[in-house]
Amino acid sequence: MFKKLINWSGSEFSELPWRKKRTLYRTLVSEIMLQQTTVSTVLKHFEKFISEYPNIKSLADATEEQVTMSWKGLGYYRRARNLRKAAIDIQNNFKGKIPTNYESLLEINGIGPYTASALIGIGKNKRALAVDANLERVLARIYGIKIEKGPKLHKEIHKRFEDGKILKDLEELGPRNINEALMDLGRTWCQARKSECDLCPLSRNCVAYKSSEPLAFPIISKKTQESFDLELVRIVVTKGKKVLSYQKHEKEWLSGQWELPTFVLSTTDQGLRQYPALKVSKKIDVKSLKAFKTAITKYKITNRILRLSEAEFVNLKLKGNFQFVASDPKKTNHATSTLKVFKKIDL
């Protein structure tokens, strides 16, 4: 059933650098990079990162700042910090060698169930199913598992796999081949909101295709589809070549980075706690401030820019551990990145 899919995957994607020169370390780096990022984005950064950190020891010896600087352009910097933490654990507790035992892998900081399965199934080519969003969706459609997307579906897929009800010939065809081919299918012909069933190598055997409603698998709850509008004001205060910023803590977006003083003007998510609210003075016409659009996770963000002098900012008496930091384009500094955006839109 899956031979045609594997042949298609091999002909189309075998040249991906982490597949062409497969090692456990390159698998670890590529899998962390590919989380929440597209293949095309990772292709621009993978080899450069590997050249800077060719093995576990070199990554473990690097500082957090060095690793996040090298990660620039890949986004979600928490992944970079988790990758470094994993390398340190592997270097200190496993003599620099990545284990291939599931329980041992889960003991490593920065490695969760998915990455552990990927290292075994893809990196080591042993029996394991690395269920990411693509595999979850593709397998739900192939086998007609009409369960709500999320933990319940994830659990059901793993149960059927362990019970031998799905992917019975995984070891015969090769765990690496199957995992990679299913991921490729989910990225291309079997996407969340679009399915190209006529092009899919598995359509003849796909329950969802035969139902004539492939997008009905898996069930997507309204909560999963929910998105929120968020309007922020970002305050720009400069002193020479320095910009007023604060460092994001662990539970905030872009944790560890420096960001401009940022406050919520309005949001449709009443539970948002990422930024404090700002009571705007009547003297400030917020709607007249120049703005640009961004997005993160389920939030559509309107960023309004307010330029102030240091004295004007102090008079606002805003709470926060703000300080002037160097605006250095060579560093992974969100405040610096934001200023670049401002210049592009001529603020």
C-alpha positions as a printed Julia matrix, in Angstrom:
347×3 Matrix{Float64}:
   0.0    0.0    0.0
   2.8    2.42   0.9
   5.47   1.44  -1.66
   4.15   3.91  -4.22
   4.13   6.67  -1.6
   7.71   5.91  -0.54
   8.91   5.91  -4.16
   7.23   9.27  -4.73
   8.76  10.71  -1.55
  12.22   9.46  -2.47
  12.08  10.94  -5.96
  10.81  14.32  -4.8
  12.54  14.99  -1.46
  15.64  12.8   -1.1
  17.86  15.83  -1.72
  16.83  17.55   1.52
  20.21  18.06   3.28
  19.2   16.39   6.56
  18.08  13.33   4.57
  21.03  13.26   2.2
  23.57  13.05   5.04
  21.52  11.39   7.76
  22.94  11.23  11.3
  21.24  11.31  14.68
  22.64  14.79  15.33
  21.48  16.21  12.0
  18.1   14.59  12.64
  17.87  16.29  16.04
  18.73  19.7   14.59
  16.41  19.37  11.59
  13.45  18.1   13.62
  13.72  20.97  16.11
  14.08  23.46  13.25
  11.1   22.04  11.35
   8.73  22.46  14.28
   6.43  25.43  13.52
   8.51  26.3   10.44
   8.32  25.42   6.75
  10.82  23.24   4.92
  11.71  26.13   2.6
  12.67  28.28   5.6
  14.8   25.55   7.18
  16.6   24.96   3.87
  17.96  28.5    4.08
  19.51  27.96   7.51
  20.22  24.27   8.15
  23.66  23.84   6.57
  24.94  27.14   7.94
  23.87  26.15  11.46
  25.51  22.73  11.07
  28.73  24.34   9.87
  28.79  26.5   13.0
  27.84  23.63  15.32
  28.94  20.38  13.61
  28.37  18.14  16.63
  26.81  17.9   20.08
  29.91  19.19  21.88
  30.21  22.36  19.8
  26.53  23.14  20.4
  26.77  22.38  24.13
  29.83  24.62  24.47
  28.13  27.6   22.78
  26.44  30.34  24.79
  22.7   30.89  24.6
  23.3   34.2   22.84
  25.51  32.57  20.21
  22.93  29.89  19.45
  20.02  32.33  19.22
  22.09  34.56  16.93
  22.71  31.56  14.66
  18.98  30.76  14.8
  18.02  34.16  13.46
  15.49  33.86  10.64
  13.94  30.63  11.93
  11.69  32.26  14.54
  10.34  30.78  17.79
  13.67  31.14  19.6
  12.56  28.91  22.45
  13.34  26.01  20.1
  16.94  27.18  19.81
  17.27  27.32  23.58
  15.7   23.86  23.9
  18.1   22.47  21.31
  21.07  23.87  23.24
  19.71  22.47  26.52
  19.38  19.06  24.87
  22.97  19.22  23.64
  24.24  20.11  27.13
  22.32  17.2   28.67
  23.56  14.77  26.02
  27.15  15.97  26.46
  27.05  15.79  30.27
  24.89  12.71  30.84
  25.38  10.56  27.74
  29.05  11.28  26.91
  28.04  13.31  23.86
  26.17  10.44  22.2
  22.43  10.73  21.48
  20.64   7.74  23.02
  18.05   5.83  21.01
  16.05   4.51  23.92
  12.7    6.3   24.21
  12.77   6.63  28.01
  16.35   7.94  27.99
  15.51  10.49  25.32
  12.62  11.84  27.39
  15.03  12.46  30.28
  16.85  15.03  28.13
  15.93  18.69  28.54
  14.35  20.04  25.35
  13.29  16.64  23.95
   9.61  15.68  24.1
   7.65  12.63  22.88
   7.58  13.71  19.23
  11.31  14.46  18.95
  12.15  11.24  20.8
  10.04   9.24  18.34
  11.58  11.08  15.38
  15.1   10.3   16.57
  14.24   6.62  16.86
  12.02   6.24  13.79
  13.75   8.64  11.41
  17.24   9.09  12.82
  17.91   5.47  13.84
  15.41   3.86  11.42
  13.89   1.74  14.19
  10.22   1.02  14.89
   8.6    4.29  15.97
   5.93   6.62  14.67
   6.71  10.35  14.8
   3.21  11.79  14.9
   3.34  15.49  14.04
   0.41  17.51  12.67
   0.99  16.13   9.18
   1.03  12.47  10.22
  -1.96  12.99  12.48
  -4.02  14.41   9.61
  -2.83  11.99   6.92
  -3.36   8.87   9.01
  -6.8   10.06  10.13
  -7.77  10.38   6.47
  -6.18   7.16   5.22
  -7.76   5.02   7.92
 -10.96   7.02   8.37
 -10.33   7.97  11.99
 -13.03  10.59  12.53
 -11.92  11.91  15.92
 -11.37  15.51  16.91
  -7.89  16.74  16.08
  -5.73  16.94  19.21
  -4.79  14.69  22.14
  -7.63  12.18  21.61
  -6.73  11.6   17.98
  -3.03  11.48  18.81
  -3.67   8.83  21.47
  -5.92   6.79  19.16
  -3.32   6.75  16.36
  -0.61   5.54  18.73
  -2.94   2.89  20.18
  -3.83   1.52  16.75
  -0.15   1.53  15.8
   0.91  -0.36  18.93
  -1.98  -2.81  18.47
  -0.86  -3.49  14.89
  -4.06  -2.13  13.34
  -2.33   0.5   11.21
   1.04   0.58   9.4
   1.52  -3.15   9.87
   4.38  -3.26   7.36
   6.29  -0.31   8.82
   9.39  -2.33   9.72
   9.43  -4.15   6.38
   9.24  -0.91   4.38
  11.47   1.01   6.79
  10.35   3.28   9.64
  12.35   6.18   8.22
  10.82   5.78   4.77
   7.26   5.62   6.1
   7.59   8.53   8.52
   9.22  10.81   5.97
   6.83   9.87   3.16
   3.75  10.54   5.3
   5.2   13.91   6.35
   5.84  14.78   2.7
   2.29  13.84   1.78
   0.88  16.04   4.55
   2.95  19.01   3.4
   1.94  18.71  -0.23
  -1.17  16.86  -1.4
  -2.92  16.26   1.92
  -2.97  19.65   3.62
  -5.31  20.81   6.38
  -7.51  23.02   4.19
  -6.76  21.56   0.78
  -6.44  18.01  -0.52
  -5.19  17.07  -4.0
  -6.55  13.54  -3.93
  -6.09  12.99  -7.68
  -2.34  13.45  -7.21
  -2.04  11.44  -3.99
  -0.27   8.06  -4.29
  -2.58   6.62  -1.6
  -5.99   7.8   -2.79
  -7.15   4.33  -3.91
  -6.79   3.05  -0.35
  -7.89   6.22   1.48
 -11.14   6.1    3.46
 -11.48   9.89   3.45
 -11.11  10.03  -0.34
 -13.72   7.31  -0.81
 -16.1    9.28   1.44
 -15.97  12.2   -1.05
 -15.36  14.53   1.9
 -11.62  14.21   2.66
 -11.5   17.51   4.54
 -14.0   16.14   7.06
 -11.16  14.03   8.51
 -10.09  14.63  11.22
 -12.79  16.63  13.0
 -11.72  20.23  13.58
 -13.37  21.86  16.59
 -14.48  25.49  16.5
 -12.08  26.15  19.37
  -9.17  24.94  17.24
 -10.14  27.35  14.45
 -10.56  30.34  16.76
  -8.41  33.4   16.17
  -8.18  36.74  17.92
  -7.59  40.36  16.99
  -4.94  42.15  19.02
  -4.05  45.84  18.88
  -0.77  46.82  20.49
   1.1   50.05  21.0
   4.88  49.76  20.82
   6.73  52.69  22.34
   9.99  53.84  20.78
  12.39  55.75  23.02
  15.98  56.16  21.84
  19.13  57.53  23.43
  22.01  57.77  20.97
  22.36  54.3   19.45
  20.43  52.65  22.27
  16.73  51.82  22.43
  14.53  51.44  25.5
  13.64  47.75  25.91
  12.83  45.0   28.37
  13.72  41.31  28.36
  10.88  38.83  27.86
  10.54  36.18  30.56
  10.14  32.43  30.07
   6.36  32.34  29.82
   6.1   35.15  27.27
   6.28  35.07  23.48
   9.87  35.44  22.24
  11.17  34.63  25.72
  14.71  35.77  26.41
  14.66  38.47  23.74
  14.6   42.2   24.27
  11.43  43.97  23.18
  10.21  47.55  23.01
   7.81  48.63  25.77
   4.59  47.07  24.48
   1.03  47.43  25.76
  -2.42  46.19  24.78
  -4.84  48.75  23.36
  -7.6   46.23  22.6
  -8.08  42.5   22.06
 -10.87  40.03  21.44
  -9.09  37.55  23.74
 -10.07  38.47  27.25
  -7.64  35.92  28.68
  -4.53  37.38  27.07
  -1.7   37.94  29.57
   1.26  38.5   27.25
   1.25  42.29  27.62
  -0.27  44.71  30.14
  -3.11  47.01  29.12
  -2.44  50.68  28.52
  -4.8   53.43  29.58
  -4.32  55.94  26.82
  -4.13  59.65  27.61
  -6.67  61.83  25.83
  -3.7   63.76  24.45
  -2.65  60.76  22.35
  -4.69  60.07  19.23
  -3.95  56.36  19.0
  -5.79  55.8   15.74
  -3.59  58.36  14.0
  -0.39  56.48  14.87
   1.28  54.66  12.0
   0.94  50.91  12.16
   1.94  47.6   10.6
   0.39  44.14  10.71
   1.92  40.95  12.1
   0.67  37.6   13.37
   1.73  35.05  15.97
  -0.01  31.75  16.78
  -3.76  32.57  16.75
  -3.42  36.36  16.97
  -3.76  38.89  14.16
  -1.86  41.89  15.43
  -2.06  45.59  14.6
   1.12  47.25  15.91
   0.82  51.01  16.49
   4.01  52.98  16.97
   4.34  55.74  19.54
   7.59  57.73  19.57
   8.39  59.46  22.85
  11.3   61.26  24.46
  12.78  59.75  27.6
  11.09  62.41  29.73
   7.7   61.8   28.11
   8.04  58.08  28.74
   8.97  58.61  32.4
   5.91  60.84  32.85
   3.65  57.96  31.79
   4.78  56.1   34.95
   4.51  52.7   33.29
   5.51  49.61  35.23
   8.28  47.41  33.85
  11.98  46.68  34.04
  12.88  48.94  31.12
  16.47  49.85  30.23
  18.39  51.23  27.29
  20.19  48.53  25.27
  22.37  48.72  22.19
  20.48  48.37  18.93
  22.87  45.88  17.35
  21.75  44.36  14.0
  24.19  41.45  14.54
  22.3   40.3   17.61
  19.0   38.48  17.93
  17.27  41.41  19.52
  13.54  41.78  18.88
  13.72  45.49  19.65
  16.37  45.88  16.93
  14.27  43.83  14.5
  11.21  45.94  15.24
  13.15  49.15  14.58
  14.16  47.76  11.18
  10.5   47.28  10.35
   9.79  50.86  11.4
  12.45  52.16   9.01
  11.07  50.09   6.12
   7.63  51.6    6.49
   9.11  55.1    6.96
   7.89  55.68  10.49
